[in-house]
């Protein structure tokens, strides 16, 4: 792939938010005033917001000291892991389409069989086809490294979701494998590598990264506000460490790994980031009592960060920025005048069990609807379902909740049609292969 020159790469115009509007916030106390109008200090809410734009950076906070504030990493850890893997790839002169085995010179036959056909992009964009849902955390050995044997054992036990690149299914296995690849290539623990890069971004990371943090879910990792903002600036940069070092901002959409099915909020994935449209990428972290969201627009040189004590950070961002960047808060709908509804007569062919190691769903057809029951394991462990709902057919093979347990999503979608039905059930983020028919 041709690498654009640094002078033009990060200044390709992108549709959407007006830079001048964000520059106005960065040059005044307007952001603090707007935040206090929505969340008065007397409300008891704890909210921190930061904006990074070409004109500089500004922060606003309610009931917090933004200078000392740190953000629980949660799923934002996946972004940091992706950044480290991107650095390894570029440092070795490899492309993201290179096979992971290209850096595993001494890989044994078991590992080669497991990773055959998997590229770095597959790991970053959840398209590797491996199911790690049986694990709640990455296994570690006695020296604090990722335990390769334990991780591979779990991945081998679970049936594959599909061939590499066939299906995009959000999970943690890609980040765990990425962390192990980083350790194998460097001979250093993942925490050491992360601590080094966080320290290079900001001196605020004085206490270092504690041992045992999770490359996918963060564990106890907290990122100082200054370090997180410095990281976002690094992703926006025009240099070789920037997110778009290998593509033009205007060509971003053509470089996406699309979702396997319909998504209400985004359009696909790009090297670990979620793409929301109009040049905006981001990620959310759903840590109980400490959720956070980040959004960046490399073509515009903009970054947004919101962290709260439980208030939905996307709702906070919508109150503050929906007029400046309405494209960030649009909801996609599955309805389409050109896409027919799934006929009730086709529901018979959709019946059966779909699932991964952690959870499975049983679909049973009623007269004009589908009853979907969720089980805690593929086998059901001999117990009844923990949730059940009635879903009606909609456009694009979507099943829409009519009366469903709150633990179930509001829609499912049947994807990858085959002669006897569909290969996968999709919930907006993850794909569940068909296990058996009814």
C-alpha positions in Angstrom: 0.0 0.0 0.0 1.3 3.4 -0.9 1.9 5.6 2.2 0.8 9.2 1.6 3.2 12.0 2.4 3.1 13.4 6.0 2.2 16.8 4.6 -1.1 15.7 3.1 -2.0 12.5 4.9 -3.8 14.0 7.9 -5.3 17.0 6.2 -7.7 15.4 3.8 -11.1 17.1 4.3 -13.7 14.8 5.9 -17.4 15.6 6.1 -19.1 16.4 9.4 -18.0 18.4 12.4 -16.8 21.9 11.8 -13.3 22.3 13.2 -13.9 26.0 13.9 -16.7 25.0 16.3 -14.4 22.8 18.3 -11.6 25.3 18.2 -14.0 27.8 19.8 -14.5 25.5 22.7 -10.7 24.9 23.0 -10.2 28.7 23.3 -12.8 29.4 25.9 -14.6 28.2 29.0 -17.7 27.4 26.9 -17.3 23.6 27.5 -17.3 24.0 31.2 -20.4 26.3 31.1 -22.3 23.9 28.9 -21.4 20.9 31.1 -22.5 22.7 34.2 -25.9 23.5 32.6 -26.5 19.9 31.9 -25.0 18.4 35.0 -24.9 21.0 37.9 -22.4 20.3 40.6 -25.3 19.9 43.0 -26.6 17.0 41.0 -23.8 14.8 42.5 -22.7 13.6 39.1 -19.0 13.0 38.4 -18.2 13.8 34.8 -15.0 14.6 33.0 -14.9 15.8 29.3 -11.9 16.7 27.1 -11.7 18.0 23.6 -8.5 17.9 21.5 -8.5 20.0 18.4 -6.1 21.8 16.1 -6.3 24.9 18.4 -5.3 22.9 21.4 -6.9 21.0 24.3 -9.6 21.9 26.8 -11.1 20.0 29.7 -14.3 20.4 31.8 -15.2 18.5 34.9 -18.1 18.2 37.4 -17.1 17.1 40.9 -13.7 15.9 39.7 -10.2 17.3 39.4 -9.4 16.8 35.8 -5.7 17.4 36.3 -5.5 14.3 38.6 -8.2 12.3 37.0 -7.5 8.8 35.7 -9.8 6.7 33.5 -10.5 3.0 34.2 -9.3 1.4 31.0 -12.0 -1.3 30.6 -12.4 -2.2 26.9 -10.2 0.8 26.0 -7.4 -1.6 26.7 -8.1 -3.2 23.4 -7.1 0.1 21.7 -3.8 0.2 23.5 -3.1 -3.4 22.6 -4.0 -2.7 19.0 -1.6 0.3 19.0 1.3 -1.9 20.3 0.6 -4.5 17.6 0.5 -1.9 14.9 3.9 -0.6 16.1 5.3 -4.1 16.0 3.9 -4.7 12.5 5.3 -1.4 11.1 8.6 -1.9 12.9 9.1 -5.2 11.2 8.2 -3.8 7.7 5.1 -5.9 7.5 1.6 -4.9 6.3 -1.6 -5.6 8.3 -2.4 -8.2 5.7 0.8 -10.1 6.6 0.2 -13.5 8.4 0.7 -13.4 12.2 3.1 -16.4 11.7 5.5 -14.0 10.0 6.8 -12.9 13.4 6.6 -16.4 15.0 9.7 -17.9 13.6 9.9 -20.8 16.1 6.2 -21.6 16.2 5.4 -25.2 16.9 3.1 -27.2 14.6 0.1 -26.8 17.0 0.5 -23.1 17.0 1.0 -23.0 13.2 -2.2 -24.9 12.7 -4.1 -22.6 15.0 -3.0 -19.4 13.4 -2.8 -20.5 9.8 -4.4 -17.9 7.5 -4.8 -15.3 10.3 -3.4 -11.9 9.6 -2.6 -9.0 11.9 -5.8 -7.2 10.6 -7.9 -10.2 11.6 -6.6 -10.0 15.2 -7.3 -6.3 15.4 -10.7 -6.4 13.8 -12.2 -9.4 15.5 -12.1 -11.5 12.3 -9.8 -14.3 13.3 -12.6 -16.9 13.6 -11.5 -18.1 17.1 -13.8 -18.5 20.1 -12.3 -17.5 23.4 -15.5 -16.9 25.2 -14.9 -19.7 27.7 -12.3 -17.6 29.4 -13.1 -14.6 31.6 -9.5 -13.4 31.7 -6.3 -14.0 29.8 -4.3 -16.9 31.4 -0.9 -16.1 32.9 2.1 -18.3 33.7 4.1 -18.1 36.9 6.4 -15.4 35.4 3.4 -13.1 34.5 3.5 -13.8 30.8 0.5 -14.8 28.8 0.2 -18.6 29.2 0.3 -19.8 25.6 -0.5 -23.4 26.3 -3.5 -22.5 28.4 -4.8 -20.0 25.9 -4.4 -22.3 22.9 -6.0 -25.2 24.8 -9.2 -23.1 25.3 -9.2 -21.9 21.7 -8.7 -25.4 20.3 -11.5 -26.8 22.4 -14.1 -24.4 21.0 -15.3 -24.9 17.5 -14.2 -22.1 15.1 -16.6 -19.4 14.3 -15.5 -19.5 10.7 -12.4 -19.3 8.5 -10.2 -16.2 9.0 -11.9 -13.1 7.6 -15.2 -14.9 7.1 -17.0 -13.4 10.1 -16.4 -10.4 12.3 -17.4 -11.2 15.9 -16.5 -8.9 18.8 -14.6 -10.7 21.6 -11.4 -10.7 23.6 -9.4 -13.5 22.0 -7.8 -11.2 19.4 -6.4 -8.9 22.0 -5.1 -11.8 24.1 -3.4 -13.4 21.1 -2.0 -10.0 20.2 -0.5 -9.6 23.7 1.1 -13.0 23.4 2.6 -12.2 20.0 4.0 -9.0 21.4 5.6 -10.8 24.3 7.0 -13.6 22.1 8.5 -11.0 19.7 10.1 -8.8 22.5 10.8 -11.2 25.3 9.1 -8.8 27.7 5.8 -8.9 29.6 2.9 -7.1 28.1 2.7 -4.7 31.1 6.3 -3.6 30.5 5.6 -2.8 26.8 2.4 -0.9 27.7 4.2 1.0 30.5 7.0 2.0 28.1 4.6 3.4 25.6 2.3 5.1 28.1 5.4 6.8 29.7 6.5 8.0 26.2 3.2 9.7 25.8 3.1 11.5 29.1 5.0 11.8 32.4 1.7 11.4 34.3 2.1 7.6 34.3 4.6 7.8 37.2 3.3 4.8 39.1 3.7 2.4 36.1 1.4 -0.4 34.9 0.6 -3.0 37.5 1.2 -6.6 36.8 -1.7 -8.8 35.6 -3.7 -6.2 33.7 -5.9 -7.6 30.9 -5.0 -6.7 27.2 -8.7 -6.8 26.4 -10.6 -5.7 29.4 -8.0 -3.6 31.4 -8.4 -5.4 34.7 -7.3 -2.8 37.3 -5.6 -0.6 34.7 -6.3 3.2 35.1 -5.0 5.6 32.6 -4.1 9.1 33.7 -6.1 11.7 31.8 -2.9 13.3 30.5 -1.7 10.0 29.2 -4.9 9.2 27.5 -5.1 12.5 25.8 -1.5 12.2 24.7 -2.4 8.8 23.3 -5.3 10.3 21.3 -2.9 13.0 20.0 -0.5 10.2 18.9 -3.3 8.4 17.0 -4.2 11.7 15.3 -0.6 12.5 14.3 0.7 12.4 10.8 3.8 10.5 11.8 4.5 6.7 11.5 2.8 6.0 14.9 -0.5 7.7 13.8 -3.5 5.6 13.1 -3.7 6.6 9.5 0.0 6.2 8.7 -1.0 3.7 6.0 -4.0 5.2 4.4 -5.6 8.6 3.4 -8.3 9.9 5.7 -10.6 10.1 2.6 -9.9 6.4 1.9 -10.7 5.2 5.4 -14.2 3.8 4.6 -12.7 1.6 1.8 -10.2 0.2 4.3 -12.8 -0.9 6.9 -13.6 -4.4 7.9 -17.4 -4.4 7.7 -19.6 -5.7 10.5 -21.0 -9.2 9.7 -24.5 -7.9 10.2 -26.6 -4.8 10.8 -25.4 -2.4 13.6 -27.4 0.4 15.0 -24.4 2.7 15.7 -21.4 2.0 13.5 -20.3 0.9 10.1 -17.3 -1.3 10.7 -13.8 -1.7 12.2 -10.5 -0.3 11.4 -7.3 -1.6 13.1 -9.0 -2.0 16.5 -11.1 1.1 16.3 -14.9 1.2 15.6 -15.9 3.4 12.6 -19.0 5.6 13.1 -19.0 7.4 9.8 -18.0 10.8 8.5 -14.4 10.2 9.4 -15.1 9.4 13.1 -13.6 6.4 14.9 -14.0 5.5 18.5 -14.5 3.0 21.3 -16.6 2.6 24.4 -15.7 1.2 27.8 -18.5 -0.2 29.9 -16.9 -0.4 33.4 -19.6 -0.5 36.1 -19.8 3.0 37.7 -17.0 4.3 35.5 -18.0 4.1 31.8 -16.0 6.1 29.2 -16.1 6.8 25.5 -13.5 8.2 23.1 -14.0 9.5 19.5 -11.3 10.7 17.1 -11.5 12.2 13.6 -8.0 12.0 12.1 -9.0 13.9 9.0 -10.1 16.8 11.1 -7.5 16.5 13.9 -10.3 16.1 16.5 -10.6 13.9 19.6 -13.3 13.7 22.3 -13.2 12.0 25.6 -16.0 11.5 28.2 -15.7 9.6 31.5 -18.4 9.5 34.2 -19.4 7.7 37.4 -22.3 5.9 35.8 -24.1 8.3 33.5 -24.1 7.1 29.9 -21.1 9.0 28.4 -22.6 8.9 25.0 -25.6 10.8 26.3 -23.3 13.3 27.9 -21.5 13.7 24.6 -24.8 14.1 22.7 -25.9 16.9 25.0 -22.6 18.8 24.4 -21.7 18.0 20.8 -24.8 16.9 18.9 -25.2 20.3 17.1 -21.5 20.3 16.1 -21.3 16.7 15.1 -24.8 15.2 14.6 -23.3 12.4 12.5 -21.8 10.9 15.7 -25.2 10.3 17.2 -27.2 8.9 14.3 -29.0 5.6 14.7 -29.1 3.2 11.8 -32.3 1.3 11.3 -32.7 -2.1 9.6 -35.8 -1.0 7.7 -35.4 -0.5 4.0 -37.9 -0.1 1.2 -35.7 -2.2 -1.0 -35.2 -5.0 1.5 -38.0 -7.5 1.9 -39.2 -8.7 5.3 -38.3 -12.2 6.4 -41.4 -14.1 5.4 -43.1 -16.1 8.2 -42.9 -19.2 6.1 -39.0 -18.9 6.2 -39.0 -19.1 10.0 -39.1 -22.9 9.9 -35.7 -23.0 8.3 -34.2 -20.7 10.9 -35.1 -22.9 13.9 -32.3 -24.5 15.9 -29.5 -23.8 18.3 -26.9 -21.1 17.6 -24.0 -20.4 20.0 -20.5 -20.1 21.3 -18.8 -21.6 24.3 -20.2 -19.0 26.7 -23.8 -18.8 25.5 -26.3 -20.3 23.1 -29.7 -19.4 21.7 -32.5 -21.7 20.8 -34.9 -20.5 18.1 -38.4 -22.0 17.9 -41.0 -20.8 15.5 -44.5 -19.8 16.7 -47.2 -18.9 14.2 -45.9 -15.5 13.1 -43.0 -15.0 15.4 -39.9 -16.7 16.8 -39.3 -17.5 20.5 -35.6 -17.2 21.4 -34.3 -18.7 24.6 -30.8 -18.0 25.9 -28.7 -20.6 27.7 -25.6 -20.1 29.8 -23.5 -22.6 27.8 -23.8 -24.3 24.4 -25.1 -27.5 26.1 -27.4 -25.6 28.4 -25.7 -27.4 31.3 -28.9 -29.3 31.9 -30.6 -26.1 33.1 -33.4 -24.1 31.6 -32.9 -20.8 29.8 -31.9 -17.7 31.7 -33.8 -15.5 29.4 -36.5 -15.8 26.8 -38.3 -13.5 24.4 -40.7 -13.3 21.4 -39.3 -11.7 18.2 -41.1 -10.8 15.0 -39.6 -10.8 11.5 -38.4 -7.5 10.0 -36.4 -6.2 7.1 -33.0 -7.7 6.2 -33.6 -10.9 8.1 -33.8 -9.0 11.4 -35.9 -10.4 14.3 -37.2 -7.6 16.4 -38.1 -8.0 20.1 -41.9 -7.8 20.8 -41.7 -9.0 24.4 -38.2 -10.0 25.6 -36.3 -10.4 28.8 -34.1 -7.3 29.5 -31.0 -9.6 29.3 -31.7 -10.2 25.6 -30.9 -7.7 22.9 -33.7 -5.8 21.2 -32.9 -7.5 17.9 -31.2 -10.4 16.3 -30.3 -10.9 12.7 -29.9 -14.1 10.6 -26.8 -13.8 8.4 -24.9 -15.8 5.8 -27.8 -17.6 4.1 -27.3 -21.3 3.0 -29.6 -23.8 1.4 -31.2 -24.9 4.7 -31.4 -21.6 6.5 -28.6 -19.4 7.9 -25.1 -20.1 9.2 -25.1 -17.4 12.0 -27.3 -15.5 14.4 -26.0 -11.9 14.9 -26.8 -9.6 17.9 -25.2 -6.4 16.6 -21.6 -7.2 17.7 -21.1 -11.0 17.9 -21.9 -13.9 15.5 -23.2 -17.2 16.9 -22.7 -20.2 14.5 -25.5 -22.6 14.0 -25.0 -25.7 16.0 -28.0 -27.8 15.2 -31.4 -27.6 13.5 -34.8 -28.3 15.1 
